[in-house]
Amino acid sequence: MKSFKTGNFCISLLMIVQGLFVHAQTVVTFESELERLSDLKALSRYLEGSLVRQVSSYDTTGGNDDGFGGNYSYLRKEPAGGLVIFDQKGQGVIERIWTPTPTDDTLDFYFDGSRFPGLSIKFRDLFSNSVAPFLAPVADHKVGGFYSYIPVPYKSGCKIVFRGKKMLFYQIQYREYDKRYQVQTFKKQYSARAQQLLGKAIEQWNNEDRSVSSCYAESPRILVKNIRLVPGSTSRLFDLQEGGRILGIELKPPGIFSGMYKQVDLKITWDDEPVPAVYVPVADFFGFAYGTPSMKSLFLGAANAKAYCYIPMPFDKNAKAELIYRAGAGDEKSVNITATIYYSNEKRNAAKEGRFYAYWKQERPAAGKPFVFLQGQGKGQYIGTLFQGQATDGTNFTEYFEGDDSTAIDGQMTAHGTGSEDYFNGGWYAQPGGWAQRLGAPLSGCLEYSLPLGRTGGYRFFLMDKMPFYKSIFHSIEHGPVGNNRPVNYTSVAMYYADQSIAAPVPPTTALTRVYEPDTLTFYTRLMRHLTYNGNLQFKNGVAVLAEKNNASLTINVAEIPKGEYKVYLHQVSAATGAIQVQMADALKVHDWNKLAVNKGNEPQNLLIGDVAVTDNFIPVSVLFKSAEKNPGFVFDRVLFIKK
């Protein structure tokens, strides 16, 4: 009897311990994940015991076939038909799905080892705003990319089968949860509470008010300061001497931070740390692009006559922020601004929250090496990227944007992307309707795109999908299709939370912050619509062809070209003649006819055709062609404007 009672006692004790363990687990549901879509205050909280990974169609050989041919766009083929594009064991949540190539083929989601799909939906309907809960703007499409942030939780595994014949580009980002969590599987029929939370996220994401009240339910304390910024001086924004958190920073008017020099810096220091947490040109921090305001994201940007930031910034005992107006650019003027600071006395919970850091970087990455957004040792979570790229040659347009992003957490690769615009939820740069204009969504978008100038930029915030790191992070992006082989000038702001800075800030200088203006501006015959072909100047197979002796002209849209005087060249590919004549016209005058010797045959060259002045960006430059030969066969693929 004694032995029997002892055995019963041990079993009972084990059951109690197991019950306590289950009770201590954090329950993850469709509802709890939806709540994170609109709970900005939670952004600073660590998600201990979780790890964000990504499955994508990237070329695993190191090439650039990241979805073009579909060769790396599935894990395996199902015996009964279909392509398996995602197959993960254990518990987790799919937090982001992206593609630029949705189809009407079905996606079947199999949960927890089931033989039957728990969700079947047309691939396109993940983003069409026609099938709940995949509703805009949480699931939407912008600048060529289609994305969904609707969470799809699973308890013990998820397999996704694409029922079409060919899958192209895709990324599926998911969060693994360890045993500290208990995940409940997604169900097509969701609760009224889930519907309410989804509606709240949709309302917040659609709200273009861009105010602190749209981000936080609480009523913060408010500090308003009128500041005169004088070149060569430092002005104090705030100096708080007790623990709390910054909930909002607004600067008015935002236009004073426009311009080509970016001379005003934002510097923030927490808790007497030896290095600033934020040391960034104001224009770069608030998402300006190449001299003018651009970003209007959910909680950071410039809109409604103010530059705004509503990212939560908790601290322990004190916080200091300054605006530093660097002298030396040569055109500085004193300016007046109004700064409004929103804050509370709720100090940081050091066991559960990190401090906010923004790491600014400007660099021309070396050939063969990627550009690193953030690299460092420590514990934290990555929450945002602001990025601008500028080609430094005039021949490869924005091909640097073929580069893939890559992330390693604690020494292990967790994500590999499929292209730079893909990282920002876009698609198809240099294509009309794609990544080709300033256009944004609440969490991501295109800051700028100019084909002639060879520049672009993007932003992306990781709200629900913030990326924890426990020992280290290496977050980078390539520049070029293969081997980091395109010369470029990159500027970035990497935003993260951590216990302390993991990357020493580089103080901005005038040499680093001046907006780069290329000397050579290039129009490409096969890309965008800057060039209009008239009469017997025809567009064929991606190049321009002078097909007959006369009645041929080219119209060049110079709306994106800085005003000034230029020498104009045609990059000749081939010719069946040895000479052509051209006549150019700009906003000032019609130039004389110019007879030019060309390379007969297939020897390429840059052919100088004359000088023009761009004085009015709304008036195009025109080029008339004629030849003494009936079939001149003069072929060119680029038009170059080189500053005089």
Residue pairs with C-beta under 8 A, 6 or more apart in sequence:
22 182
24 180
25 179
25 180
25 181
25 182
26 180
26 181
26 182
27 181
27 182
27 183
27 184
28 91
28 93
28 153
28 177
28 181
28 182
28 183
28 184
29 153
29 183
29 184
30 151
30 153
30 184
30 186
30 187
30 190
30 191
30 194
31 190
31 191
31 193
31 194
31 197
33 93
33 95
33 151
33 153
33 464
34 151
34 194
34 197
34 198
34 201
35 197
36 42
36 463
36 464
37 138
37 149
37 151
37 197
37 198
37 201
37 205
37 463
37 464
38 197
38 200
38 201
38 204
38 205
40 215
40 216
40 298
40 299
40 310
40 311
40 312
40 463
41 216
41 312
43 311
43 312
43 383
43 463
43 466
43 497
44 245
44 312
44 313
44 314
44 348
44 353
44 354
44 356
44 497
45 352
45 353
46 352
46 353
46 354
46 379
46 381
46 468
46 497
47 175
47 381
47 466
47 468
48 180
48 468
49 177
49 178
49 179
49 180
49 181
50 175
50 176
50 177
50 178
50 181
50 468
51 175
51 176
51 409
51 414
51 468
52 95
52 173
52 174
52 175
52 176
52 409
52 414
52 415
52 465
52 466
52 467
52 468
53 173
53 174
53 175
53 176
53 414
53 415
54 171
54 172
54 173
54 174
54 407
54 414
54 415
54 416
54 417
55 75
55 85
55 86
55 88
55 171
55 172
55 174
56 66
56 170
56 171
56 172
56 415
56 416
56 417
56 418
57 66
57 67
57 70
57 72
57 73
57 167
57 168
57 169
57 170
57 171
57 418
58 66
58 72
58 404
58 416
58 417
58 418
59 65
59 66
59 71
59 72
60 72
62 482
63 482
64 402
64 481
64 482
65 71
65 72
66 72
66 169
66 404
66 417
66 418
66 419
66 422
67 73
67 101
67 168
67 169
67 170
67 418
68 168
68 169
70 166
70 167
70 168
73 83
73 85
73 166
73 167
73 168
73 169
73 170
74 83
74 84
74 85
74 162
74 167
75 83
75 84
75 85
75 86
75 87
76 83
76 84
77 83
77 84
78 84
78 161
81 163
82 108
82 161
82 162
82 163
83 161
83 162
83 164
83 167
84 159
84 160
84 161
84 162
85 160
85 161
85 162
85 167
85 170
85 172
86 94
86 158
86 159
86 160
86 172
86 174
87 157
87 158
87 159
87 160
88 154
88 157
88 158
88 159
88 174
88 176
89 156
89 157
90 156
90 157
90 176
90 177
91 153
91 154
91 155
91 156
91 176
91 177
91 181
91 182
91 183
92 153
92 154
92 158
92 174
92 175
92 176
92 177
92 183
93 151
93 152
93 153
93 154
93 174
93 175
93 177
93 183
94 151
94 152
94 153
94 154
94 158
94 172
94 173
94 174
95 149
95 151
95 173
95 174
95 175
95 464
95 465
96 147
96 148
96 149
96 171
96 172
96 173
96 465
97 126
97 147
97 148
97 170
97 171
97 172
97 173
98 145
98 146
98 147
98 148
98 170
98 171
98 173
98 422
98 425
99 123
99 145
99 146
99 168
99 169
99 170
99 171
99 427
100 144
100 145
100 146
100 168
100 169
100 422
100 426
100 427
100 428
100 434
101 168
101 169
101 170
101 427
102 123
102 124
102 126
102 127
102 146
103 122
103 123
103 124
103 164
104 122
104 123
104 124
105 122
105 123
105 162
105 163
105 164
106 120
106 121
106 122
106 123
106 162
106 163
106 164
107 119
107 120
107 121
107 122
107 123
107 126
107 160
107 161
107 162
107 163
108 117
108 119
108 120
108 160
108 161
108 163
109 117
109 118
109 119
109 120
109 121
109 152
109 158
109 159
109 160
109 186
110 116
110 117
110 118
110 158
110 159
110 160
110 161
111 118
111 119
111 154
111 155
111 157
111 158
111 185
111 186
112 154
112 155
112 156
112 157
112 158
112 185
113 156
113 157
117 161
118 185
118 186
118 187
118 188
119 152
119 186
119 188
121 131
121 134
122 128
122 131
123 162
123 164
124 146
125 131
125 134
126 134
126 139
126 146
126 148
126 150
127 134
127 139
127 140
127 141
127 146
127 147
127 148
128 134
129 135
129 136
129 139
129 140
133 150
133 190
133 194
133 195
133 198
134 148
134 150
135 150
135 198
135 202
136 202
137 202
137 205
137 206
137 441
137 442
138 148
138 149
138 150
138 198
138 201
138 202
138 205
139 147
139 148
139 149
139 150
140 146
140 147
140 441
141 147
142 425
142 426
142 439
142 440
142 441
142 444
142 445
142 446
143 421
143 426
143 427
143 434
143 435
143 436
143 437
143 439
143 445
143 446
144 421
144 426
144 427
144 428
144 429
144 431
144 433
144 434
144 435
144 436
145 421
145 422
145 424
145 425
145 426
145 427
145 435
146 427
147 425
147 441
147 444
149 443
149 463
149 464
149 465
151 186
151 464
152 158
152 186
153 183
153 184
153 185
153 186
154 183
154 185
154 186
155 183
155 184
155 185
158 174
160 172
169 418
169 419
169 422
169 427
170 418
171 417
171 418
171 422
173 415
173 465
175 465
177 183
204 214
204 215
204 298
205 298
205 442
207 214
208 296
208 303
208 304
209 304
210 296
210 301
210 303
210 304
210 306
210 308
211 308
212 220
212 247
212 248
212 310
212 342
215 247
215 248
215 298
215 299
215 310
216 247
216 310
218 247
218 344
220 247
220 248
220 342
220 343
220 344
221 342
221 343
221 344
221 345
222 340
222 341
222 342
223 238
223 340
223 341
223 343
224 338
224 339
224 340
224 341
225 237
225 238
225 338
225 339
225 341
226 336
226 337
226 338
226 339
227 235
227 237
227 323
227 336
227 337
227 338
227 339
228 235
228 334
228 335
228 336
229 235
229 256
229 264
229 323
229 325
229 334
229 335
229 336
229 337
230 325
230 334
231 263
231 325
231 326
231 327
231 332
231 333
231 334
232 325
232 326
232 327
233 325
234 322
234 323
234 324
234 325
235 322
235 323
235 325
236 320
236 321
236 322
237 249
237 321
237 322
237 323
237 339
237 341
238 246
238 319
238 320
238 321
238 341
238 343
239 318
239 319
239 320
239 321
240 315
240 318
240 319
240 320
240 343
241 317
241 318
242 317
242 318
242 345
242 347
243 315
243 316
243 317
243 318
243 345
243 347
243 348
244 314
244 315
244 319
244 343
244 344
244 345
244 346
244 347
245 312
245 313
245 314
245 315
245 343
245 344
245 346
245 347
245 348
246 312
246 313
246 315
246 319
246 321
246 341
246 342
246 343
247 310
247 312
247 313
247 342
247 343
247 344
248 308
248 309
248 310
248 340
248 341
248 342
248 343
249 308
249 309
249 321
249 339
249 340
249 341
249 342
250 306
250 307
250 308
250 309
250 339
250 340
250 341
250 342
251 257
251 282
251 286
251 306
251 307
251 308
251 337
251 338
251 339
252 305
252 306
252 307
252 337
252 338
252 339
252 340
253 305
253 306
253 337
254 286
254 293
254 302
254 305
254 306
254 307
255 293
256 264
256 335
256 337
257 264
257 282
257 283
257 286
257 288
257 293
257 307
258 283
258 288
258 291
258 292
258 293
259 283
259 291
259 331
260 291
260 514
260 515
260 517
261 329
261 331
261 510
261 513
261 514
261 515
262 281
262 282
262 283
262 284
262 288
262 508
262 513
262 514
262 515
263 281
263 325
263 326
263 327
263 328
263 329
263 332
263 510
263 513
264 281
264 282
264 283
264 323
264 324
264 325
264 326
265 279
265 280
265 281
265 282
265 323
265 324
265 326
265 507
265 508
266 278
266 279
266 280
266 281
266 282
266 285
266 321
266 322
266 323
267 276
267 278
267 279
267 321
267 322
267 323
267 324
268 276
268 277
268 278
268 279
268 313
268 319
268 320
268 321
268 322
269 275
269 276
269 277
269 319
269 320
269 321
270 277
270 313
270 315
270 316
270 318
270 319
270 355
270 356
271 315
271 316
271 317
271 318
271 319
271 355
272 317
272 318
273 500
273 501
275 501
275 504
275 505
276 505
277 355
277 356
277 357
277 358
277 501
278 285
278 321
278 356
278 357
278 358
279 360
279 505
279 506
279 507
279 508
280 358
280 360
280 493
280 508
281 360
281 508
281 513
282 307
282 323
283 291
284 360
284 386
284 388
284 491
284 493
284 513
285 300
285 309
285 358
285 360
285 386
285 493
286 293
286 295
286 300
286 301
286 302
286 307
286 308
286 309
287 293
287 294
287 295
287 296
287 297
287 300
287 301
287 302
287 386
287 447
287 459
288 294
288 295
288 302
289 295
289 388
289 438
289 447
289 448
289 457
290 388
290 448
290 455
290 457
290 515
291 515
293 301
293 302
293 303
293 307
294 301
294 302
294 438
294 447
294 448
294 457
295 301
295 302
295 386
295 440
295 445
295 447
295 459
296 302
296 303
296 440
297 440
297 442
297 443
297 444
297 445
297 459
297 461
298 442
298 443
298 461
298 463
299 308
299 309
299 310
299 311
299 461
300 308
300 309
300 310
300 311
300 384
300 461
301 307
301 308
302 308
310 342
311 356
311 383
311 384
311 495
312 356
313 319
313 355
313 356
314 346
314 347
314 348
314 349
314 353
314 355
314 356
315 347
315 348
315 355
316 347
316 348
316 350
317 347
321 341
323 337
323 339
325 332
326 508
326 509
326 510
328 510
329 510
329 514
348 355
350 499
353 497
354 379
354 380
354 381
354 496
354 497
354 498
354 499
355 497
355 498
355 499
355 500
356 495
356 496
356 497
357 380
357 495
357 496
357 497
357 498
357 501
357 502
357 503
358 493
358 494
358 495
359 373
359 374
359 493
359 494
359 495
359 496
359 503
359 505
360 491
360 492
360 493
360 505
360 506
360 508
361 372
361 373
361 490
361 491
361 492
361 493
361 494
361 506
362 489
362 490
362 491
362 506
362 508
362 512
362 513
363 371
363 489
363 490
364 392
364 487
364 488
364 489
364 490
365 371
365 479
365 484
365 488
365 490
366 484
367 483
367 484
367 485
367 487
368 483
368 484
368 485
369 484
370 403
370 406
370 476
370 477
370 478
370 479
370 484
371 403
371 476
371 477
371 478
371 479
371 490
371 492
372 474
372 475
372 476
373 385
373 387
373 475
373 476
373 477
373 492
373 494
374 382
374 473
374 474
374 475
374 494
374 496
374 502
374 503
375 472
375 473
375 474
375 475
375 476
375 503
376 472
376 473
376 501
376 502
376 503
377 471
377 472
377 502
378 469
378 471
378 472
378 498
378 499
378 500
378 502
379 469
379 470
379 471
379 498
379 499
380 468
380 469
380 473
380 496
380 497
380 498
380 499
380 502
381 466
381 467
381 468
381 469
381 496
381 497
381 498
382 462
382 466
382 467
382 469
382 473
382 475
382 494
382 495
382 496
383 461
383 462
383 463
383 466
383 467
383 495
383 496
383 497
384 459
384 460
384 461
384 462
384 493
384 494
384 495
384 496
385 423
385 458
385 459
385 460
385 492
385 493
385 494
385 495
386 447
386 457
386 459
386 492
386 493
386 495
387 424
387 447
387 457
387 458
387 459
387 477
387 490
387 491
387 492
387 493
388 447
388 448
388 455
388 456
388 457
388 490
388 491
388 492
389 398
389 400
389 401
389 420
389 455
389 456
389 457
389 479
389 488
389 489
389 490
389 491
390 453
390 454
390 455
390 488
390 489
390 490
390 516
390 518
391 397
391 398
391 399
391 400
391 454
391 455
391 486
391 487
391 488
391 489
391 518
392 487
392 488
392 489
392 516
392 518
393 454
393 487
393 520
394 454
394 518
394 519
394 520
394 521
394 522
394 640
394 642
395 522
395 638
396 454
396 486
396 487
397 430
397 451
397 454
397 522
397 524
397 527
398 429
398 430
398 449
398 451
398 454
398 455
398 456
399 480
399 481
399 486
400 420
400 479
400 480
400 486
400 487
400 488
401 419
401 420
401 421
401 429
401 435
401 456
402 419
402 420
402 478
402 480
402 481
402 486
403 419
403 420
403 477
403 478
403 479
403 480
403 481
403 484
403 486
404 416
404 417
404 418
404 419
404 420
404 477
404 478
405 415
405 416
405 417
405 420
405 423
405 475
405 476
405 477
405 478
406 413
406 415
406 416
406 417
406 474
406 475
406 476
406 477
406 478
407 413
407 414
407 415
407 416
407 467
407 473
407 474
407 475
407 476
408 414
408 472
408 473
408 474
408 475
409 467
409 468
409 469
409 470
409 472
409 473
410 469
410 470
410 471
410 472
411 471
411 472
414 467
417 423
417 477
420 429
420 458
420 477
420 478
421 427
421 428
421 429
421 434
421 435
421 446
421 456
421 458
423 458
423 460
423 477
424 444
424 445
424 446
424 458
424 459
424 460
425 441
425 443
425 444
425 445
425 460
426 434
426 435
426 444
426 445
426 446
426 458
427 434
427 435
428 434
428 435
428 436
429 435
429 436
429 449
429 456
430 436
430 449
430 451
430 524
430 527
430 528
431 527
431 528
432 528
432 529
435 446
435 449
435 456
436 446
436 449
436 451
436 528
437 446
437 449
438 445
438 446
438 447
438 448
438 449
439 445
439 446
440 446
440 447
440 459
443 460
443 461
443 463
444 458
444 459
444 460
444 461
445 458
445 459
446 456
446 457
446 458
447 456
447 457
447 458
447 459
448 455
448 456
448 457
449 455
449 456
450 456
450 560
451 522
451 523
451 524
451 527
451 528
451 530
451 560
452 521
452 522
452 523
452 530
452 560
452 561
452 641
453 518
453 521
453 560
454 518
454 521
454 522
461 495
467 473
473 496
473 502
475 494
478 484
479 485
479 486
479 487
479 488
479 490
480 486
480 488
489 516
494 503
496 502
506 512
517 562
519 642
519 643
520 640
520 641
520 642
520 643
521 561
521 566
521 640
521 641
521 642
522 638
522 639
522 640
522 641
523 530
523 531
523 556
523 638
523 639
523 640
523 641
524 637
524 638
525 531
525 539
525 542
525 543
525 544
525 636
525 637
525 638
525 639
526 542
526 543
526 637
529 557
530 556
530 557
530 560
531 544
531 554
531 555
531 556
531 557
531 639
532 554
532 555
532 557
533 539
533 544
533 554
534 552
534 553
534 554
534 555
535 551
535 552
535 553
536 546
536 547
536 548
536 549
536 550
536 551
536 552
536 625
537 544
537 545
537 546
537 547
537 552
537 553
537 554
537 625
538 544
538 545
538 547
539 545
542 637
543 573
543 635
543 636
543 637
544 554
544 635
544 636
544 637
545 633
545 634
545 635
546 552
546 580
546 625
546 627
546 632
546 633
546 634
546 635
547 631
547 632
547 633
548 630
548 631
548 632
549 626
549 627
549 628
549 629
549 630
549 631
549 632
550 625
550 626
550 627
552 624
552 625
552 626
553 622
553 623
553 624
553 625
554 622
554 623
554 625
554 639
555 620
555 621
555 622
556 620
556 621
556 622
556 623
556 639
557 620
558 614
558 617
558 619
558 620
558 621
558 641
559 617
559 618
560 617
561 614
561 617
561 641
562 614
563 614
563 615
563 617
564 613
564 614
564 643
564 644
565 611
565 612
565 613
565 614
565 643
565 644
566 611
566 612
566 613
566 614
566 641
566 642
566 643
566 644
567 608
567 610
567 611
567 641
567 642
567 644
568 584
568 608
568 609
568 610
568 611
568 612
568 621
568 623
568 639
568 640
568 641
568 642
569 606
569 607
569 608
569 609
569 639
569 640
569 642
570 606
570 607
570 609
570 636
570 638
570 639
570 640
571 604
571 605
571 606
571 607
571 636
571 637
571 638
571 639
571 640
572 598
572 599
572 604
572 605
572 606
572 607
572 634
572 635
572 636
573 602
573 604
573 635
573 636
573 637
574 601
574 602
574 603
574 604
574 633
574 634
574 635
575 598
575 599
575 600
575 601
575 632
575 633
575 634
575 635
576 600
576 629
576 631
576 632
576 633
576 634
577 598
577 600
577 627
577 628
577 629
577 632
577 633
577 634
578 597
578 598
578 600
579 595
579 596
579 597
579 598
579 627
579 628
580 595
580 596
580 598
580 625
580 626
580 627
580 632
580 634
581 593
581 594
581 595
581 596
581 625
581 626
581 627
582 593
582 594
582 596
582 609
582 610
582 623
582 624
582 625
583 590
583 591
583 592
583 593
583 594
583 623
583 624
584 590
584 591
584 594
584 609
584 610
584 612
584 621
584 622
584 623
584 624
585 591
585 621
585 622
585 623
585 624
586 612
586 613
586 614
586 615
586 619
586 621
587 613
587 614
587 615
587 616
587 619
588 613
588 615
591 610
591 611
591 612
594 609
594 610
596 607
596 608
596 609
598 605
598 607
598 634
599 605
606 640
607 636
609 623
611 644
612 621
612 641
614 621
614 641
625 634
627 634
